[in-house]
């Protein structure tokens, strides 16, 4: 049986169908939550924020024009709300950048173990990327968004999407190299 | 072997590798990348690095957990509060919304891409508006206002891109309703106000409506 398409759900939501709202929420709330957690680095704030994201969907479903996928629209709303929330917490990005710049003074036993685990190192360095770089990597790799969709969500030209992704990966390679993981690229 | 010797071309293909790994490239680009990978060992090695990043990004995100049930409770509490403050219109006869749902089953991109589909959309739009105009009852903005001479009116032609949802929202936003149409040239007569307004007030409303060029192709005040 084919699941009801996202567009049909939005049509029903526009018509005040609460069950359709519940289905859409169930379908996407985890992904939206994770996208916001990665932006805000605060699970509690992200949980509060996703309720607002879906409330916006409830309010604006009638205006959805179907020019992009529903998931793209959801992530664009989530991104806007997360950025607004971050702007109210100006210290957040400073913390990110500071954390990124801080080098471990000495390798303790746990770090040594991590260094032996390349996968863990990659994940650690992914977390250490700047907000812009984390965002693009997540949208492409985890949310499976095309170049066009990323451009729409982030609000940048398609060529910039490709360039930003390249520099995000390059930065990741640099962080890995600094952590002792050499991958031979770039 | 089909190794890419031109550096700009290789750079262009390499830039697409993350999307190829995630499966979000269109068929044409995916074929280009596949072809390049088949003949270029260095590109294959770089692709393996991309796949490693992709796997770890998924792993990382999957460890982020999920929101608690509180998120959904909070959402529906907010919806309840909104509905209590300002209930939405009745759905007992919301033809505009039903047609909107019907139209939403078609891919809007496909509609935009083919002239045939665009023609169909125009016909459907005219049919929707015309059919609702002759219906009685309900609370849609497409509904027929009592046809009499009271009030202030305008004639309007909607753009071919405007769908039923756009038109419903547009009429709702301006507190207008369709009273007659379509007339020759795809024109509809709409009521701007139940009470007769001064001419300059009507001009102001018409000007505001005119600024919505995505919805309105033509509009003029009418008697």
Interface residues (C-beta under 8 A of the other chain):
Chain A: X5 X7 X8 X10 X11 X12 X14 X15 X16 X18 X21 X22 X25 X29 X30 X33 X34 X37 X38 X43 X46 X47 X48 X50 X51 X54 X55 X58 X59 X62 X63 X64 X65 X66 X67 X119 X122 X123 X126 X127 X137 X138 X140 X141 X142 X144 X145 X146 X147 X149 X162 X165 X166 X169 X172 X183 X184 X185
Chain B: X15 X16 X18 X19 X21 X22 X23 X24 X25 X26 X45 X46 X49 X50 X52 X53 X54 X55 X56 X57 X58 X59 X60 X61 X64 X65 X66 X67 X68 X70 X71 X72 X74 X75 X76 X78 X79 X82 X88 X91 X94 X97 X98 X100 X101 X104 X105 X107 X108 X109 X163 X165 X166 X168 X169
